[in-house]
Amino acid sequence: MFSANFEHTENEFEPILSSETIKYHYGKHHAGYANMLNSLIQNTPFQTMTLEEIIVSSRGKNPKVFNNASQLFNHDFYWKCISGTKTQPHGKLAELINSKFGDFDDFRQQYIGYANTMFGSGWSWLILENNELKFLNTSNAENPLGTQAIPLCVIDLWEHAYYIDYRNARADYIKNVVMNSINWKFCELQMERD
């Protein structure tokens, strides 16, 4: 059985994200994907798979299972990527940022700009592919699992992630998350994945 993972308090992200947003985003949307996935995979071969295995094996074959599994993964990942405190990258990640983007400030401006190019609902990822940092926007429930890319960070660009707090000012939400709320320690740990 899968559950929605959230290791924060509801007010931890204020003023970037309100406790009301967290109640709906985590408590309704995120938890809903876990509940629906559990009901969809009961008594199927998916039941014994990891979440990542379900995503890769259901992509293009079973949209209902894929969408719920992928949204569960994406949300779990998103909550780990954001923090209630401002941090900065260190070590190899900081080196890659500086070599590709010039410096951390330029990187953040480019990530904000790239995320703002996303049309509609989806996700804006920072990935590591062939030892190079890249941005990747994915629509709906898509993510980079099953590719050569290692996801390091993601920003949720579905309206339920920001609309209570920002209304239609998605650009302000993106800027606030990138400038103030990314958990760079978590992103650094993702670089160690095979």
MARLOKOL-308778 format. One record per residue (C-alpha): x, z, y; residue number from 1; residue in three letters. Coordinates in nm, 2 decimals, padded with zeros to 4 digits, always signed. Layout:
BEGIN
R,c1,c3,c2,num,residuo
R,X,Z,Y,NUM,Ala
...
# end
This chain:
BEGIN
R,c1,c3,c2,num,residuo
R,+00.00,+00.00,+00.00,1,Met
R,+00.13,-00.10,+00.34,2,Phe
R,+00.08,+00.11,+00.66,3,Ser
R,+00.14,+00.04,+01.03,4,Ala
R,+00.47,+00.20,+01.12,5,Asn
R,+00.48,+00.37,+01.46,6,Phe
R,+00.74,+00.64,+01.52,7,Glu
R,+00.66,+00.72,+01.88,8,His
R,+00.42,+00.93,+02.08,9,Thr
R,+00.13,+00.75,+02.26,10,Glu
R,+00.27,+00.83,+02.60,11,Asn
R,+00.64,+00.76,+02.53,12,Glu
R,+00.64,+00.42,+02.70,13,Phe
R,+00.48,+00.52,+03.03,14,Glu
R,+00.48,+00.38,+03.29,15,Pro
R,+00.57,+00.05,+03.12,16,Ile
R,+00.29,+00.08,+02.86,17,Leu
R,+00.01,+00.33,+02.90,18,Ser
R,-00.12,+00.56,+02.62,19,Ser
R,-00.45,+00.37,+02.64,20,Glu
R,-00.26,+00.04,+02.55,21,Thr
R,-00.08,+00.22,+02.26,22,Ile
R,-00.41,+00.36,+02.13,23,Lys
R,-00.56,+00.01,+02.11,24,Tyr
R,-00.25,-00.19,+02.03,25,His
R,-00.12,+00.04,+01.75,26,Tyr
R,-00.44,+00.22,+01.65,27,Gly
R,-00.67,-00.08,+01.63,28,Lys
R,-00.48,-00.41,+01.61,29,His
R,-00.16,-00.30,+01.43,30,His
R,-00.35,-00.07,+01.19,31,Ala
R,-00.61,-00.34,+01.13,32,Gly
R,-00.35,-00.58,+01.00,33,Tyr
R,-00.22,-00.32,+00.75,34,Ala
R,-00.57,-00.24,+00.63,35,Asn
R,-00.67,-00.61,+00.60,36,Met
R,-00.35,-00.69,+00.42,37,Leu
R,-00.40,-00.41,+00.17,38,Asn
R,-00.75,-00.54,+00.09,39,Ser
R,-00.63,-00.90,+00.06,40,Leu
R,-00.34,-00.84,-00.18,41,Ile
R,-00.52,-00.59,-00.41,42,Gln
R,-00.50,-00.71,-00.77,43,Asn
R,-00.29,-01.02,-00.68,44,Thr
R,+00.08,-01.10,-00.74,45,Pro
R,+00.14,-01.01,-00.37,46,Phe
R,+00.07,-00.64,-00.45,47,Gln
R,+00.41,-00.58,-00.61,48,Thr
R,+00.61,-00.77,-00.34,49,Met
R,+00.78,-00.64,-00.03,50,Thr
R,+00.63,-00.73,+00.31,51,Leu
R,+00.91,-00.98,+00.37,52,Glu
R,+00.85,-01.14,+00.03,53,Glu
R,+00.48,-01.17,+00.10,54,Ile
R,+00.55,-01.34,+00.43,55,Ile
R,+00.79,-01.60,+00.29,56,Val
R,+00.58,-01.67,-00.02,57,Ser
R,+00.24,-01.70,+00.16,58,Ser
R,+00.36,-01.91,+00.45,59,Arg
R,+00.17,-02.24,+00.44,60,Gly
R,-00.01,-02.14,+00.12,61,Lys
R,-00.23,-01.85,+00.20,62,Asn
R,-00.30,-01.82,+00.57,63,Pro
R,-00.51,-01.50,+00.56,64,Lys
R,-00.24,-01.31,+00.37,65,Val
R,+00.04,-01.47,+00.57,66,Phe
R,-00.12,-01.39,+00.91,67,Asn
R,-00.19,-01.02,+00.83,68,Asn
R,+00.15,-00.97,+00.66,69,Ala
R,+00.34,-01.14,+00.93,70,Ser
R,+00.15,-00.96,+01.21,71,Gln
R,+00.22,-00.63,+01.03,72,Leu
R,+00.59,-00.71,+01.02,73,Phe
R,+00.60,-00.83,+01.38,74,Asn
R,+00.43,-00.52,+01.51,75,His
R,+00.65,-00.28,+01.30,76,Asp
R,+00.95,-00.47,+01.44,77,Phe
R,+00.82,-00.46,+01.80,78,Tyr
R,+00.77,-00.09,+01.80,79,Trp
R,+01.12,-00.04,+01.68,80,Lys
R,+01.26,-00.28,+01.95,81,Cys
R,+01.11,-00.09,+02.24,82,Ile
R,+01.21,+00.25,+02.37,83,Ser
R,+01.08,+00.50,+02.62,84,Gly
R,+01.43,+00.52,+02.77,85,Thr
R,+01.65,+00.26,+02.92,86,Lys
R,+01.95,+00.16,+02.71,87,Thr
R,+02.22,-00.11,+02.70,88,Gln
R,+02.38,-00.30,+02.41,89,Pro
R,+02.73,-00.21,+02.29,90,His
R,+02.99,-00.34,+02.04,91,Gly
R,+02.95,-00.68,+01.89,92,Lys
R,+02.61,-00.74,+02.04,93,Leu
R,+02.74,-00.67,+02.39,94,Ala
R,+03.03,-00.91,+02.32,95,Glu
R,+02.80,-01.19,+02.20,96,Leu
R,+02.58,-01.14,+02.51,97,Ile
R,+02.87,-01.15,+02.75,98,Asn
R,+03.03,-01.46,+02.58,99,Ser
R,+02.70,-01.66,+02.57,100,Lys
R,+02.53,-01.55,+02.89,101,Phe
R,+02.81,-01.43,+03.12,102,Gly
R,+02.69,-01.07,+03.14,103,Asp
R,+02.40,-00.84,+03.06,104,Phe
R,+02.21,-00.91,+03.38,105,Asp
R,+02.23,-01.28,+03.33,106,Asp
R,+02.11,-01.24,+02.97,107,Phe
R,+01.81,-01.03,+03.08,108,Arg
R,+01.71,-01.29,+03.34,109,Gln
R,+01.74,-01.57,+03.09,110,Gln
R,+01.54,-01.37,+02.83,111,Tyr
R,+01.26,-01.30,+03.08,112,Ile
R,+01.26,-01.67,+03.18,113,Gly
R,+01.24,-01.79,+02.82,114,Tyr
R,+00.97,-01.55,+02.72,115,Ala
R,+00.76,-01.66,+03.02,116,Asn
R,+00.77,-02.02,+02.88,117,Thr
R,+00.55,-01.91,+02.58,118,Met
R,+00.21,-02.06,+02.61,119,Phe
R,-00.07,-01.86,+02.45,120,Gly
R,-00.04,-01.58,+02.20,121,Ser
R,+00.28,-01.52,+02.01,122,Gly
R,+00.62,-01.35,+02.01,123,Trp
R,+00.95,-01.39,+02.20,124,Ser
R,+01.25,-01.32,+01.97,125,Trp
R,+01.62,-01.27,+02.02,126,Leu
R,+01.78,-01.40,+01.70,127,Ile
R,+02.13,-01.43,+01.56,128,Leu
R,+02.19,-01.76,+01.39,129,Glu
R,+02.54,-01.87,+01.28,130,Asn
R,+02.69,-01.59,+01.48,131,Asn
R,+02.53,-01.71,+01.80,132,Glu
R,+02.25,-01.54,+02.00,133,Leu
R,+01.94,-01.76,+02.06,134,Lys
R,+01.59,-01.71,+02.20,135,Phe
R,+01.30,-01.82,+01.99,136,Leu
R,+00.93,-01.82,+02.08,137,Asn
R,+00.68,-01.83,+01.79,138,Thr
R,+00.31,-01.88,+01.81,139,Ser
R,+00.04,-01.66,+01.66,140,Asn
R,+00.18,-01.47,+01.36,141,Ala
R,+00.50,-01.67,+01.30,142,Glu
R,+00.84,-01.51,+01.29,143,Asn
R,+01.19,-01.61,+01.18,144,Pro
R,+01.18,-01.46,+00.83,145,Leu
R,+01.28,-01.70,+00.56,146,Gly
R,+01.52,-01.89,+00.79,147,Thr
R,+01.89,-01.84,+00.85,148,Gln
R,+01.81,-01.65,+01.16,149,Ala
R,+01.84,-01.27,+01.18,150,Ile
R,+01.58,-01.12,+01.42,151,Pro
R,+01.73,-00.87,+01.66,152,Leu
R,+01.46,-00.81,+01.91,153,Cys
R,+01.10,-00.92,+01.98,154,Val
R,+00.85,-00.89,+02.26,155,Ile
R,+00.48,-00.91,+02.17,156,Asp
R,+00.31,-01.17,+02.39,157,Leu
R,-00.04,-01.13,+02.26,158,Trp
R,-00.28,-01.03,+02.54,159,Glu
R,-00.36,-00.70,+02.36,160,His
R,+00.00,-00.59,+02.42,161,Ala
R,-00.03,-00.59,+02.79,162,Tyr
R,-00.37,-00.67,+02.93,163,Tyr
R,-00.50,-00.31,+02.98,164,Ile
R,-00.19,-00.23,+03.20,165,Asp
R,-00.11,-00.57,+03.35,166,Tyr
R,-00.42,-00.77,+03.33,167,Arg
R,-00.31,-01.14,+03.37,168,Asn
R,+00.03,-01.05,+03.50,169,Ala
R,+00.21,-01.11,+03.18,170,Arg
R,+00.53,-01.20,+03.36,171,Ala
R,+00.55,-00.84,+03.50,172,Asp
R,+00.50,-00.70,+03.15,173,Tyr
R,+00.78,-00.91,+03.01,174,Ile
R,+01.01,-00.82,+03.30,175,Lys
R,+00.94,-00.45,+03.26,176,Asn
R,+01.00,-00.46,+02.88,177,Val
R,+01.33,-00.65,+02.91,178,Val
R,+01.47,-00.46,+03.20,179,Met
R,+01.36,-00.11,+03.09,180,Asn
R,+01.24,-00.07,+02.74,181,Ser
R,+01.45,-00.25,+02.48,182,Ile
R,+01.60,-00.03,+02.21,183,Asn
R,+01.94,-00.19,+02.20,184,Trp
R,+02.06,+00.05,+01.92,185,Lys
R,+01.79,-00.09,+01.69,186,Phe
R,+01.89,-00.44,+01.78,187,Cys
R,+02.26,-00.37,+01.70,188,Glu
R,+02.16,-00.23,+01.36,189,Leu
R,+01.99,-00.56,+01.28,190,Gln
R,+02.32,-00.74,+01.31,191,Met
R,+02.44,-00.56,+01.00,192,Glu
R,+02.17,-00.72,+00.78,193,Arg
R,+02.27,-00.98,+00.53,194,Asp
# end
